[in-house]
Amino acid sequence: MTYAIIGFGKLGQALAKAFARSGIDVLVATTRDPERFAADAAAIGPTVIPTTLAQAIKADIIFLAVRYESHPDVAKTLSTWQGKTIVDVTNAYGVLAEELKGQASAAVVAQAFMGGKVVKGFNHLGASVLGQDPAVHGGKRAVFLASDDDSAATEIAALAEKLGFAPISLGALAKGGLLVQAREKGWGQLILKDLVKFD
């Protein structure tokens, strides 16, 4: 299984830290030349590999950590996303409700990534918290996941556990996705809720 993060701003770097802590190779890409952010990747760790967008989209599991408004541009880079799982880490803050047409923002993203399996997740925490060690006082920091594809949700839950988090399923995008999304100037009920799960 291969992994990539598209977008290497604060959230992308926070995700890269989680992969680096676990010693898992992850490609990182933006629309810029990889040399432009190679130093930032190297500062996180040797398993964080800067590359081109064209190379990153070859990965099996892709974390979409760009601005919500940029997701259609990424989606257009492939004619079909068949066989790939896309983790939607975007937040549609400032996006008008009319643009979402009454849907969860992740459902709009899923329509753009034709053929791919989309899981909403890892977006409810601020980058400074997401980038920290998820082991907290003997528990694990929770990450919420929502998807219309049960197999994809299970796949990303297993990856979240590998990265040290406690995955919590919220069900389908139409319901669970709304709990962890931003739109207009509002936030879903679980956004910025930093919860720790104890076994």
VOZAPA-263315 format. One line per 5 residues: number of its first residue (from 1); for each residue x, y, z of N, C-alpha, C, O, CB. Coordinates in pm, 1 decimal. Atoms other than C-alpha are relative to their C-alpha. Glycine has a CB too. Layout:
N
NUM	X/Y/Z/X/Y/Z/X/Y/Z/X/Y/Z/X/Y/Z ~ ...
This chain:
199
1	84.0/-118.3/0.0/0.0/0.0/0.0/88.7/124.9/0.0/182.7/134.2/79.0/-95.7/-0.3/122.3 ~ -79.7/-122.7/7.1/139.2/342.0/-94.1/-87.0/119.3/39.7/-208.5/119.2/20.0/58.9/20.1/-143.1 ~ 71.2/-113.3/-57.8/46.7/676.6/60.1/56.4/131.5/-54.3/175.5/143.2/-83.2/9.1/-3.1/154.0 ~ -42.9/-132.5/42.6/57.1/1038.4/-49.7/-84.3/105.7/70.4/-199.7/82.7/106.4/-10.7/14.7/-153.7 ~ 70.6/-117.5/-51.4/-36.9/1377.4/90.3/11.7/107.6/-107.0/122.1/145.3/-146.1/59.0/49.1/139.2
6	-0.2/-108.9/97.2/-138.7/1642.8/-161.0/-36.7/127.5/74.3/-145.6/140.0/130.3/-99.5/-27.7/-118.9 ~ 12.9/-120.4/-81.7/-95.3/1984.3/-5.9/99.7/-10.8/113.4/97.1/-107.0/190.2/-146.0/18.2/54.4 ~ -105.1/9.0/-102.2/197.3/2062.4/220.3/7.1/129.5/81.4/114.4/179.5/115.2/137.3/-29.5/-65.5 ~ 11.0/-111.7/-92.9/73.5/2355.2/424.4/1.6/-53.7/142.0/59.7/-159.1/167.9/-128.5/82.6/-26.3 ~ -3.7/41.2/-141.2/16.3/2330.6/798.5/-62.5/-137.6/22.5/-6.5/-220.5/94.1/-71.8/102.9/86.0
11	65.7/129.7/-18.8/-229.0/2039.0/778.0/78.2/-112.5/-67.5/93.3/-220.7/-10.8/-142.9/4.5/-55.0 ~ -79.0/100.7/69.8/-22.8/1851.3/520.8/124.7/-37.9/78.3/160.9/-155.3/85.7/38.8/50.0/-137.9 ~ -120.6/27.2/-79.0/287.7/1885.1/736.1/-35.4/-72.7/129.1/40.7/-158.2/174.4/74.6/130.7/31.8 ~ 42.5/70.6/-121.6/95.6/1774.4/1046.5/-24.5/-148.1/-29.7/12.7/-234.8/49.3/-128.1/64.7/58.6 ~ 21.7/139.2/40.1/-13.0/1459.1/863.0/132.9/-70.1/-26.7/152.0/-185.6/11.1/-89.3/-6.7/-125.0
16	-131.9/57.8/28.9/342.9/1402.5/741.9/72.4/-37.8/129.2/142.2/-139.1/134.2/85.7/99.1/-81.7 ~ -62.2/31.4/-129.7/460.9/1414.2/1104.6/-54.4/-130.6/56.3/19.9/-208.8/115.6/-23.7/114.3/100.6 ~ 59.4/124.7/-49.0/216.6/1135.2/1191.3/60.5/-120.4/-71.7/89.9/-222.0/-8.7/-152.9/1.8/-19.0 ~ -63.4/108.1/75.4/359.1/917.9/912.7/145.7/-19.0/43.8/192.5/-131.7/60.4/-6.9/29.1/-151.1 ~ -141.6/7.6/-38.9/716.4/1002.2/1013.7/16.2/-65.9/136.5/107.2/-146.4/156.3/62.7/140.3/1.9
21	-6.9/60.3/-133.8/651.3/910.1/1378.6/-15.3/-151.0/-7.3/45.0/-224.8/70.7/-108.0/59.0/91.4 ~ 27.1/143.4/13.4/527.5/570.8/1263.5/96.8/-69.9/-94.6/88.8/-191.3/-113.2/-141.2/-21.2/-48.3 ~ -99.4/58.0/90.4/815.6/519.6/1018.4/-58.9/-50.2/-130.4/-5.9/-143.1/-191.4/70.7/-112.4/68.3 ~ 66.7/41.3/123.8/579.4/489.8/720.7/33.8/99.1/-110.5/18.5/220.0/-92.9/-154.3/-9.6/19.8 ~ -31.4/-86.7/113.9/690.4/624.9/383.0/-126.1/68.7/-51.0/-231.0/5.8/-64.1/66.1/-80.9/-113.4
26	111.9/-73.1/58.1/463.4/896.1/245.4/53.6/102.2/-99.8/147.2/176.5/-70.2/-84.6/69.6/110.6 ~ -34.6/-101.4/99.4/491.3/1102.2/-71.8/-73.2/129.2/35.2/-187.8/125.6/80.1/-36.4/-47.7/-144.7 ~ 66.5/-128.7/-21.1/416.9/1473.3/-35.7/16.9/83.4/-126.3/124.2/86.3/-186.5/58.0/74.9/125.3 ~ -3.3/-75.1/124.6/329.2/1699.6/-325.7/-87.9/123.5/8.0/-184.3/129.1/84.4/-43.8/-87.8/-116.0 ~ 81.9/-119.4/20.2/195.0/2040.1/-418.0/3.1/27.3/-150.8/50.9/-55.6/-228.3/53.6/125.5/85.4
31	-11.6/-36.8/141.4/159.6/2218.3/-750.4/138.0/58.6/-29.2/170.5/86.9/-144.5/-110.0/100.8/-38.9 ~ -133.4/-57.2/17.7/511.5/2352.2/-693.5/103.3/-109.2/-25.8/77.7/-227.7/-4.6/39.9/82.0/123.3 ~ -112.4/91.4/18.9/843.8/2194.1/-784.4/39.3/-58.1/136.2/49.1/16.5/233.6/121.5/73.0/-67.3 ~ -35.2/62.1/-128.4/941.3/1940.8/-510.9/120.7/62.9/69.5/130.2/61.1/192.2/27.1/-145.4/-21.3 ~ -118.7/-61.4/-61.3/1271.7/2120.2/-458.2/-37.1/119.9/86.8/37.3/156.9/177.6/99.3/43.2/-108.2
36	42.9/-118.1/-74.1/1076.2/2418.8/-325.6/-37.5/-32.6/144.0/-27.3/53.5/231.4/-117.3/64.9/-69.7 ~ 39.7/35.8/-137.0/955.6/2226.5/-18.8/77.9/-120.8/53.3/40.0/-179.7/154.5/-149.9/-29.6/4.7 ~ -80.7/115.6/-41.2/1222.8/1953.7/7.5/59.6/19.2/139.4/68.5/-76.0/216.9/112.1/-24.8/-101.1 ~ -60.3/-25.4/-131.7/1383.4/2120.8/310.4/-102.3/-20.1/110.9/-69.5/-74.7/216.2/57.6/142.8/6.7 ~ 104.9/18.7/-100.1/1052.1/2125.9/498.8/-29.7/-148.5/20.9/-52.4/-192.9/133.4/-128.0/74.3/-41.9
41	23.2/144.3/-9.9/999.5/1757.5/420.7/114.0/-67.5/75.8/90.3/-151.6/162.5/-15.0/-62.4/-140.3 ~ -117.2/59.4/-65.5/1353.6/1667.5/529.3/1.3/30.1/149.1/47.5/-51.1/229.3/129.0/51.5/-64.5 ~ 2.1/-38.0/-141.8/1301.5/1853.7/857.2/-94.9/-88.6/80.5/-78.2/-104.7/201.3/-40.8/146.9/15.0 ~ 94.9/88.1/-69.7/1012.4/1620.1/940.0/58.6/-139.7/15.0/46.2/-201.5/120.7/-134.7/-6.6/-75.9 ~ -61.3/132.3/-10.3/1196.1/1298.3/860.0/26.5/-62.6/-134.8/-28.4/-18.6/-235.9/-87.1/-91.2/80.8
46	-41.4/61.9/126.1/1348.6/1070.2/596.4/-110.5/-79.2/-70.7/-97.2/-110.7/-188.9/116.0/-90.7/25.5 ~ 108.7/75.5/63.9/1020.5/882.9/532.6/-98.9/92.3/-70.7/-193.7/45.4/-133.6/-73.8/-84.9/104.0 ~ 85.9/-98.5/67.0/857.5/1205.2/405.0/70.0/38.1/-130.3/174.7/102.8/-128.7/-26.8/127.9/91.7 ~ -69.8/-5.8/128.5/939.0/1208.8/33.8/-65.3/103.6/-91.9/-176.4/81.7/-140.3/0.5/-139.0/-67.7 ~ 57.8/-100.8/89.9/884.0/1526.3/-172.7/-0.2/-49.8/-144.2/96.5/-110.4/-190.5/78.2/132.7/9.9
51	11.6/47.4/136.9/763.1/1455.3/-523.3/-93.9/90.8/-78.5/-144.3/190.2/-26.3/-49.9/-145.6/-3.1 ~ 90.7/-78.2/84.3/556.1/1588.9/-810.9/-144.0/-46.1/22.3/-168.3/-155.6/73.1/38.8/-13.2/-149.9 ~ 141.2/36.0/-8.5/177.7/1590.8/-818.5/-28.4/-122.8/-87.0/-106.0/-210.2/-48.3/-89.3/119.0/-43.3 ~ 20.6/112.9/90.8/191.3/1349.0/-1112.6/41.7/-132.4/62.8/-21.4/-235.3/38.5/77.1/22.0/-128.7 ~ -44.8/121.3/-68.9/383.4/1097.3/-900.4/-89.4/-30.8/119.2/-123.1/-146.7/143.3/145.8/14.8/45.8
56	78.8/19.5/-122.4/176.4/1150.6/-583.5/-134.6/-65.7/-28.7/-181.4/-148.3/49.7/-22.1/133.6/70.2 ~ 133.5/54.3/28.6/-153.7/1066.6/-752.2/3.4/-146.9/-41.8/-101.3/-207.6/-64.1/-66.3/81.7/-109.1 ~ -12.1/143.2/27.1/-18.9/719.6/-831.7/-17.4/-84.0/126.8/-31.0/-206.1/119.1/135.3/-29.9/-63.6 ~ 10.7/71.4/-127.4/-46.5/629.6/-461.1/-137.5/-65.6/14.6/-234.0/-25.3/-50.4/25.7/96.0/117.6 ~ 126.8/70.2/-24.2/-317.9/392.7/-336.4/-93.7/82.1/87.7/-214.2/89.2/63.5/26.1/-135.8/65.2
61	77.8/-82.0/-93.8/-430.5/619.1/-51.5/55.0/141.3/-3.7/174.5/163.1/16.0/4.9/-58.3/145.5 ~ -42.2/-138.4/18.9/-421.2/994.8/-99.4/-73.3/89.9/98.0/-196.4/92.9/100.7/-25.4/46.1/-145.0 ~ 57.0/-98.6/-91.8/-476.1/1255.9/170.3/-9.0/132.9/-74.2/91.7/186.0/-121.3/86.2/13.6/131.2 ~ 23.8/-126.0/70.1/-629.1/1567.2/16.1/2.5/112.6/103.1/-96.8/138.7/171.1/-136.6/-2.7/-78.2 ~ -20.0/-102.5/-103.2/-490.6/1848.7/232.7/18.9/137.5/-62.7/101.1/217.3/-17.8/121.3/-34.8/87.9
66	-4.2/-130.5/67.8/-545.5/2142.7/-2.7/-117.7/84.5/47.5/-202.8/37.0/122.6/-3.6/-16.9/-155.6 ~ 117.8/-81.5/-26.0/-785.1/2433.7/26.7/-119.6/-64.9/-69.6/-105.9/-120.6/-178.6/21.0/147.3/-49.1 ~ 119.5/62.0/58.3/-1140.4/2314.0/-38.5/-20.9/46.0/-143.9/-54.7/-33.9/-231.3/-124.2/33.0/84.2 ~ 21.9/-56.8/133.2/-1163.0/2545.1/-339.4/91.8/-61.2/-105.8/63.0/-53.0/-225.2/20.4/150.1/3.9 ~ -96.9/56.9/94.9/-864.5/2365.9/-496.9/-26.8/-145.6/-34.5/40.6/-202.0/-120.7/138.7/12.0/55.9
71	18.5/144.1/23.4/-1007.7/2014.2/-488.6/-37.9/-33.5/-144.7/4.4/-138.3/-193.6/-106.9/-53.3/93.1 ~ 29.6/37.2/138.9/-1153.3/2027.1/-843.9/124.8/-5.1/-88.8/133.4/-86.3/-180.8/-99.3/98.0/-58.8 ~ -123.7/-0.9/79.4/-808.7/2110.7/-983.0/77.5/-129.8/18.3/133.0/-184.1/-77.3/88.4/119.7/38.9 ~ -68.1/127.7/-25.5/-659.7/1803.7/-814.4/-77.4/-113.0/-67.0/-17.9/-201.7/-128.3/13.8/-26.6/153.1 ~ 83.6/106.9/55.7/-953.3/1587.0/-925.6/19.4/-13.8/-150.8/12.0/-124.1/-204.8/-147.5/26.5/31.2
76	-14.8/2.7/146.5/-894.1/1682.5/-1290.8/130.6/-64.1/-46.5/147.6/-89.5/-165.7/-8.2/140.5/-54.6 ~ -128.3/56.4/41.2/-543.2/1535.8/-1286.3/-11.0/-146.2/-43.2/80.1/-198.7/-107.3/99.7/12.3/112.7 ~ 25.5/136.4/47.5/-689.6/1187.4/-1342.5/-141.4/-6.0/-56.5/-231.9/59.8/-5.3/18.8/-105.1/115.1 ~ 134.1/14.2/56.6/-983.9/1088.9/-1560.5/-87.1/-91.0/85.4/-209.3/-76.1/89.2/7.9/-54.3/-142.3 ~ 71.4/84.6/-95.3/-1078.4/818.5/-1311.2/89.6/-27.6/119.8/210.9/-44.0/106.5/-45.3/-132.7/-66.4
81	-73.2/27.8/-123.4/-978.5/758.4/-949.7/-30.9/-141.9/48.1/-16.6/-174.1/166.0/-35.9/103.8/109.8 ~ 32.1/139.5/-29.8/-1083.8/394.3/-965.5/116.6/-67.7/71.7/231.8/-54.1/30.7/-34.8/-76.4/-129.3 ~ -102.7/73.4/-72.7/-895.3/180.2/-713.6/73.7/82.3/103.3/161.8/31.0/172.3/97.5/-55.6/-95.3 ~ -68.3/-86.9/-96.7/-788.0/476.1/-502.2/-94.9/44.5/111.0/-215.3/59.5/90.3/59.1/123.0/-70.8 ~ 76.2/-54.8/-112.7/-901.9/595.7/-161.7/50.8/140.2/26.6/170.8/161.7/43.6/12.9/-89.8/128.1
86	-35.3/-140.3/-24.9/-907.4/971.0/-106.7/-50.9/39.0/137.9/-170.1/26.8/166.2/-59.6/94.3/-109.9 ~ 38.5/-48.4/-133.0/-907.7/1104.8/249.3/-16.0/151.0/-10.8/80.7/223.8/-33.3/107.0/-39.2/110.7 ~ 31.5/-141.7/14.6/-1078.2/1442.9/240.1/27.8/72.4/131.5/-47.2/60.1/228.3/-147.7/19.6/-43.0 ~ -40.4/-74.1/-119.7/-899.9/1665.4/492.4/-35.9/148.8/-13.8/2.0/230.6/70.0/152.0/-16.5/24.9 ~ 31.6/-140.3/25.4/-1040.4/1987.8/346.8/-107.3/51.5/95.9/-180.0/-27.1/156.7/-46.1/18.4/-144.5
91	108.4/-64.7/-73.3/-1265.3/2235.7/529.0/-57.0/110.7/-88.4/16.0/197.0/-137.0/49.9/57.0/137.7 ~ 65.0/-95.1/91.0/-1518.8/2437.4/329.9/-39.1/129.0/71.9/-146.7/183.7/47.7/-124.1/-63.6/-63.4 ~ 29.9/-123.2/-73.2/-1500.9/2737.9/563.1/-7.5/116.7/-98.8/81.9/135.4/-181.3/107.8/27.3/110.0 ~ 17.0/-113.3/90.2/-1632.4/3045.1/383.6/-72.3/-34.1/-128.0/-107.7/55.4/-204.7/131.8/57.6/-33.0 ~ 71.0/42.0/121.6/-1798.5/2839.8/108.9/-150.1/11.9/24.8/-200.6/-37.3/125.7/38.6/-146.9/-40.9
96	143.5/-22.3/-16.7/-2162.8/2938.6/59.3/-77.7/-131.1/-5.6/-43.0/-222.2/-80.8/-51.6/95.9/-107.0 ~ 83.1/121.0/-4.4/-2428.4/2678.7/138.3/-57.0/-33.5/-137.1/-73.0/-150.8/-170.8/-113.9/17.2/100.6 ~ 56.2/25.2/133.4/-2572.9/2724.0/-212.8/98.0/-76.6/-87.9/58.1/-158.2/-170.9/-38.2/131.9/-67.8 ~ -100.6/69.7/80.9/-2245.8/2605.0/-362.1/4.0/-148.9/33.0/35.1/-231.8/-52.5/138.5/62.2/21.9 ~ -0.4/140.5/-41.9/-2273.4/2283.1/-162.1/-132.8/-68.5/-32.9/-143.6/-190.7/-23.5/28.4/-10.5/150.5
101	130.9/52.9/41.1/-2637.7/2240.1/-274.6/-59.9/-93.2/104.5/-116.2/-197.6/71.5/12.5/-73.6/-132.5 ~ 60.0/78.2/-107.9/-2744.5/2108.0/64.3/74.0/-127.0/35.2/27.3/-204.7/118.4/-137.8/-34.6/-35.9 ~ -76.3/122.6/-25.5/-2480.1/1836.0/63.7/113.1/24.3/100.1/153.3/138.1/124.4/57.3/-55.2/-131.3 ~ -124.2/-8.4/-76.1/-2193.2/1760.7/296.3/111.7/35.1/-97.7/110.4/-10.6/-212.0/30.6/-134.6/76.2 ~ -108.6/-39.9/90.4/-1877.1/1915.7/151.5/75.7/-121.2/-52.3/122.9/-120.5/-166.0/96.7/95.0/71.2
106	-71.2/120.7/44.1/-1718.1/1569.2/137.2/-75.5/-71.5/-112.2/-13.7/-138.1/-195.3/20.6/-95.9/118.3 ~ 77.9/60.0/107.9/-2004.9/1450.9/-86.3/30.1/71.2/-131.6/34.5/8.3/-237.3/-151.3/6.1/31.6 ~ -37.3/-76.4/119.3/-1916.6/1730.6/-330.2/138.5/-43.9/-46.9/161.4/-61.0/-166.6/-2.3/153.1/28.9 ~ -134.8/48.2/32.8/-1551.7/1620.6/-316.2/-8.5/-139.0/-64.6/59.6/-166.7/-163.3/89.7/-4.5/127.8 ~ 14.3/136.2/53.1/-1658.4/1259.3/-377.3/-47.9/1.8/-145.2/-5.2/-80.9/-225.8/-98.0/-81.0/86.6
111	48.9/-10.0/137.8/-1843.9/1365.4/-693.6/111.6/43.1/-95.3/114.1/2.6/-211.6/-117.1/99.3/-8.0 ~ -111.1/-46.7/84.1/-1529.7/1537.0/-823.0/100.1/-112.3/-27.8/154.6/-122.0/-137.7/71.5/118.4/67.2 ~ -98.3/108.1/13.9/-1307.8/1232.4/-764.6/-70.0/-125.8/-51.7/-84.7/-224.8/20.0/71.4/-28.7/136.3 ~ 79.6/106.8/62.6/-1499.4/1006.2/-1003.1/70.2/-135.6/10.3/186.9/-150.2/-26.0/-27.5/33.4/-147.6 ~ -53.1/135.8/-7.2/-1450.7/636.5/-935.0/76.6/-30.0/127.3/97.1/-146.5/161.1/88.1/-24.8/-116.2
116	-76.3/20.2/-123.0/-1254.9/689.9/-613.5/-90.8/-20.7/120.6/-209.5/12.1/117.6/91.8/118.4/24.4 ~ 72.4/17.1/-126.5/-1360.1/597.5/-261.0/44.6/113.8/91.8/164.1/131.3/115.5/27.9/-142.8/65.8 ~ -33.9/-117.8/-80.2/-1377.0/905.9/-37.6/-36.6/-22.6/146.4/-146.0/-68.8/178.9/-72.0/125.3/-54.2 ~ 21.7/3.3/-144.5/-1340.1/914.0/340.9/27.7/139.5/53.6/134.7/195.4/29.5/91.2/-107.5/70.3 ~ -23.4/-128.4/-67.6/-1384.6/1238.1/534.4/71.9/-31.2/130.5/27.3/-116.8/206.9/-135.5/79.3/25.9
121	-70.5/29.7/-124.3/-1131.6/1245.8/815.2/122.6/85.3/22.1/174.4/147.5/-70.7/39.4/-142.6/2.3 ~ -122.5/-68.2/-41.8/-840.6/1401.7/1002.6/-9.8/152.5/-12.7/90.7/221.6/4.2/116.9/-50.4/-82.1 ~ 13.7/-144.0/23.5/-981.6/1751.1/937.3/-56.6/75.2/118.8/-58.6/198.3/118.1/-87.2/24.0/-119.2 ~ 70.4/-70.3/-107.5/-1155.0/1825.2/1266.4/95.6/63.2/101.9/54.0/143.7/185.2/-93.9/-95.8/71.1 ~ -99.9/-55.5/-92.6/-832.9/1907.1/1453.7/82.0/108.0/-69.2/108.8/100.0/-189.1/93.0/-111.4/53.8
126	-92.1/-99.2/53.0/-619.5/2214.6/1407.7/134.9/-64.6/-26.2/168.6/-165.5/35.7/14.6/118.9/96.9 ~ -128.2/59.0/38.7/-279.4/2147.8/1252.0/94.2/-15.4/119.0/166.7/-114.5/128.4/66.3/84.9/-107.2 ~ -93.0/6.5/-113.9/-92.8/2222.9/1575.3/-31.0/-119.0/90.0/59.8/-175.6/150.7/-6.0/130.1/81.7 ~ 38.8/115.8/-81.9/-289.7/1949.4/1756.6/21.3/-129.0/-78.9/74.2/-226.7/-25.8/-148.3/11.6/45.7 ~ -14.3/119.4/83.3/-295.2/1700.9/1467.9/146.2/-42.3/-12.3/175.9/-161.2/-24.6/-59.0/25.0/-138.9
131	-142.2/29.7/14.7/83.9/1725.4/1444.1/66.6/-54.8/125.1/181.7/-98.3/120.6/71.0/122.2/-42.0 ~ -57.3/50.0/-125.6/135.7/1622.4/1806.5/-9.7/-152.0/6.8/-86.9/-213.8/-66.6/-71.4/63.2/121.2 ~ 9.2/143.2/-25.3/196.2/1267.7/1927.8/-142.5/-30.7/46.6/-189.4/30.1/142.9/106.2/-46.3/106.3 ~ 138.4/29.0/-38.5/-155.3/1114.2/1946.2/-13.7/-80.9/128.2/-125.1/-101.7/176.2/-67.8/-73.0/-110.4 ~ 5.2/68.8/-129.3/-62.6/918.4/2259.9/-10.0/106.0/109.2/82.6/184.7/129.1/126.1/-92.3/21.5
136	26.7/-104.3/-98.8/-212.4/1130.3/2538.5/-43.4/-63.5/131.9/-150.2/-124.3/139.7/-108.6/98.1/-51.5 ~ 34.8/47.6/-134.8/-207.4/1033.2/2909.1/-51.1/-144.0/1.1/-145.8/-176.4/72.7/-104.9/90.6/60.9 ~ 39.9/140.5/2.9/-235.6/663.4/2828.2/-114.8/-30.6/-94.7/-155.5/-146.1/-107.6/-37.6/-43.0/136.4 ~ 105.2/20.2/98.5/-508.0/714.4/2568.9/49.0/38.6/-138.0/167.0/68.4/-157.1/-124.7/80.3/36.6 ~ -35.0/-36.7/137.5/-514.9/789.1/2197.3/-93.8/110.1/-48.9/-214.7/106.1/-25.6/-7.3/-123.9/-94.2
141	80.8/-109.8/54.7/-631.2/1106.9/2025.8/-96.6/-54.9/-105.7/-57.5/-133.3/-192.2/91.5/111.0/-61.6 ~ 102.8/48.6/91.6/-955.5/1045.3/1836.9/5.0/72.8/-133.9/30.4/193.2/-139.5/-137.9/16.0/62.6 ~ 25.3/-59.6/132.0/-1000.1/1103.2/1463.7/-133.3/-54.8/-48.7/-159.6/-174.7/-39.4/116.8/-32.1/-103.1 ~ 131.9/38.0/47.8/-1348.4/1098.6/1315.8/4.8/-29.8/-149.3/69.9/40.9/-226.2/-102.3/110.4/29.7 ~ 2.1/41.7/140.0/-1415.9/921.1/987.1/-143.7/-18.4/-46.3/-226.4/-75.6/24.6/80.3/-130.5/-19.8
146	131.8/19.4/60.7/-1719.6/932.3/760.6/19.2/-40.7/-145.7/107.2/11.8/-213.9/-87.4/129.6/10.9 ~ -12.4/44.9/138.2/-1769.6/754.1/429.5/-127.2/-71.7/-43.2/-200.1/-127.2/39.0/122.3/-92.2/-16.7 ~ 109.7/78.0/56.8/-2031.3/606.6/199.8/48.0/-138.6/-41.9/-30.7/-219.8/-90.4/-61.3/73.2/-120.1 ~ -58.8/128.1/39.1/-1797.1/313.2/137.4/57.1/-67.6/125.1/157.2/-22.4/180.8/111.2/19.6/-109.3 ~ -42.5/66.5/-124.4/-1761.5/71.6/429.6/141.8/-54.1/-8.1/216.5/-47.9/89.5/-95.0/-113.2/33.4
151	-135.0/57.1/12.5/-1447.1/-93.2/292.2/106.6/109.8/11.1/211.6/88.9/71.8/14.7/-75.4/-134.9 ~ -94.2/-111.6/-8.2/-1273.8/244.4/252.9/10.2/51.3/143.3/119.4/82.1/190.9/-42.7/113.8/-94.4 ~ -0.2/-45.6/-139.1/-1377.6/350.4/604.0/81.9/-94.4/87.1/157.2/-50.3/173.9/-143.9/10.6/53.9 ~ -76.5/99.7/-76.1/-1234.2/25.5/743.5/149.1/12.3/-29.2/232.1/3.1/61.2/-48.8/-142.3/-32.9 ~ -139.6/-14.3/43.7/-912.7/72.7/544.0/65.8/120.8/68.0/178.2/110.7/117.2/7.3/14.9/-154.3
156	-58.0/-120.9/-58.6/-858.7/428.2/673.4/0.5/-8.8/152.0/88.7/47.8/216.4/-77.4/124.7/-45.5 ~ -1.9/21.1/-145.4/-952.8/328.7/1028.9/124.2/-80.8/40.4/188.5/-51.5/141.2/-129.6/-73.2/46.4 ~ -118.9/81.8/-27.9/-677.3/64.5/1017.1/126.7/84.0/-12.7/219.5/69.4/66.8/6.5/-121.3/-95.9 ~ -116.0/-88.1/16.6/-430.7/324.6/887.7/9.6/97.6/116.8/118.6/122.4/168.3/-8.7/77.2/-133.7 ~ 0.6/-92.8/-114.0/-535.6/570.5/1160.5/58.3/-66.8/124.1/132.8/-4.5/199.8/-143.4/49.7/28.9
161	-54.5/73.3/-115.0/-457.1/303.2/1419.9/150.8/-18.2/-13.6/224.4/-5.5/84.3/-68.6/-137.1/13.9 ~ -144.6/12.0/24.4/-115.7/243.2/1260.0/72.3/130.4/33.0/185.9/129.5/80.5/26.8/-39.4/-146.6 ~ -58.7/-132.3/-25.3/-52.1/617.5/1292.5/-14.8/41.1/146.4/30.2/148.6/186.1/-65.5/105.1/-90.1 ~ 8.7/-25.3/-143.4/-139.1/597.3/1662.8/-128.3/64.7/47.2/-142.4/94.6/165.8/111.7/84.3/40.3 ~ 126.3/-64.8/-36.0/-488.7/749.3/1654.7/-107.5/-102.9/34.5/-92.5/-222.1/7.7/-48.1/89.7/-114.4
166	117.2/82.9/-26.5/-822.0/612.2/1775.6/-109.6/41.7/-97.0/-171.5/146.4/-77.7/-47.8/13.5/148.8 ~ 102.3/-37.6/98.2/-1059.7/611.8/1475.9/-140.8/-21.1/55.0/-168.2/-121.0/121.4/17.9/-80.6/-129.0 ~ 139.9/10.8/-40.7/-1428.3/674.0/1543.5/-86.6/22.3/-124.1/-79.1/127.3/-187.8/-35.2/103.5/114.0 ~ 83.9/-8.8/118.8/-1680.4/605.9/1267.2/-122.5/86.1/26.4/-188.9/73.1/129.3/-42.3/-139.2/-45.9 ~ 118.5/-85.5/-7.9/-1950.0/865.9/1206.1/-105.3/-40.3/-103.0/-207.7/26.6/-116.5/39.0/146.2/-20.2
171	96.7/44.7/98.3/-2127.3/672.0/932.4/16.3/68.3/-134.0/127.1/104.8/-173.4/-137.6/22.6/50.8 ~ -0.6/-51.4/136.4/-2221.3/808.6/592.2/32.1/148.5/-7.5/20.4/221.3/91.2/-132.8/-25.7/-64.5 ~ -37.1/-140.3/20.0/-2111.6/1141.0/446.2/-117.7/94.3/25.8/-99.2/203.1/80.3/52.6/20.6/-141.9 ~ 116.7/-87.3/-12.8/-2466.7/1281.3/445.8/-33.0/32.6/145.5/-92.7/136.3/174.3/-120.2/-64.5/-66.1 ~ 25.8/-25.4/-142.2/-2486.8/1251.1/824.5/130.2/28.8/74.0/150.5/138.5/126.1/-72.1/-120.3/64.4
176	-125.8/-16.6/-72.9/-2143.6/1197.0/975.3/86.9/110.2/-56.3/153.2/182.3/18.3/76.7/-128.3/-0.6 ~ -81.8/-103.4/63.1/-1975.1/1423.9/723.3/-36.6/139.8/44.7/49.4/227.4/54.5/-12.1/-9.0/-148.7 ~ 45.5/-132.7/-43.3/-2185.4/1717.3/838.6/52.2/36.6/138.1/65.9/154.7/169.9/-151.6/5.8/0.1 ~ -49.5/-25.8/-136.3/-2054.6/1680.4/1194.7/143.4/50.7/0.8/187.2/114.7/96.4/-9.2/-126.4/83.8 ~ -142.5/-37.1/3.8/-1695.8/1738.7/1083.7/30.9/85.8/-122.2/134.9/69.9/-186.1/88.7/-126.0/-0.7
181	-28.0/-88.4/112.3/-1728.1/2003.3/818.1/-25.9/144.8/39.5/-101.9/174.7/131.7/-85.2/-38.5/-122.2 ~ 26.6/-142.7/-11.4/-1714.9/2378.4/796.1/-72.2/43.3/-126.2/-51.3/-14.1/-233.1/131.7/81.9/21.4 ~ 58.7/-63.6/118.0/-1930.7/2586.5/564.0/-46.3/138.6/40.4/-81.5/163.6/155.8/-118.5/-84.6/-58.7 ~ 24.5/-140.8/-26.7/-2000.7/2954.5/534.5/90.1/42.4/115.7/212.1/28.5/106.6/-151.0/26.5/32.6 ~ -83.6/-40.7/-114.2/-1884.7/3089.1/872.9/-24.4/-89.3/121.1/3.2/-51.0/234.8/-27.4/146.8/37.1
186	33.5/90.6/-109.7/-1994.7/2789.9/1077.7/83.4/-126.6/-1.6/146.7/-160.4/-101.6/-146.0/-36.1/-5.6 ~ -76.3/123.0/-16.0/-1836.3/2470.9/1205.4/-91.8/-111.9/45.3/-184.0/-89.3/123.7/114.9/19.3/100.2 ~ 74.2/116.9/-46.2/-1977.2/2120.6/1247.5/22.3/-22.3/148.2/118.7/27.8/206.1/40.9/-124.3/-78.7 ~ -3.2/16.5/-146.3/-2042.7/2005.3/1603.6/128.0/-63.3/53.9/163.2/-42.2/169.9/-116.2/-83.4/42.7 ~ -120.4/67.9/-48.6/-1724.6/1796.7/1623.1/130.0/67.7/-44.0/238.8/21.8/-9.2/-0.1/-142.8/-47.4
191	-120.7/-70.7/42.1/-1485.0/2042.6/1461.7/68.9/61.1/122.2/5.1/122.5/207.7/-33.8/109.9/-104.6 ~ -87.4/-53.4/-106.6/-1196.4/2138.3/1695.9/-25.8/-65.2/136.2/21.1/-14.9/238.3/-19.4/151.0/12.1 ~ 18.1/74.6/-124.9/-1313.8/1888.0/1959.5/115.1/-99.0/12.3/121.2/-198.0/-60.7/-139.2/-74.0/3.8 ~ -118.7/84.7/-17.8/-990.0/1731.5/2081.4/-32.1/-103.7/106.4/-22.8/-76.3/226.1/126.4/84.9/40.2 ~ 42.4/106.7/-90.8/-1102.5/1401.2/2233.8/104.0/-111.5/4.7/172.3/-139.3/-93.8/-136.4/-56.4/-43.3
196	-94.7/110.8/-19.4/-893.6/1116.7/2373.2/-78.2/-122.8/39.8/-163.1/-117.3/128.7/108.0/34.2/107.8 ~ 68.7/125.2/-27.5/-1011.8/756.7/2374.1/87.5/-90.1/86.3/205.9/-108.9/58.0/-37.8/-71.0/-130.9 ~ -70.7/93.4/-88.1/-912.5/518.4/2652.9/-61.6/-137.9/-14.5/-183.8/-152.0/-14.7/-5.1/47.2/148.1 ~ 51.4/136.8/14.7/-940.7/141.3/2611.5/-43.8/-55.1/134.8/-89.9/-169.0/142.9/106.6/-92.0/-62.8
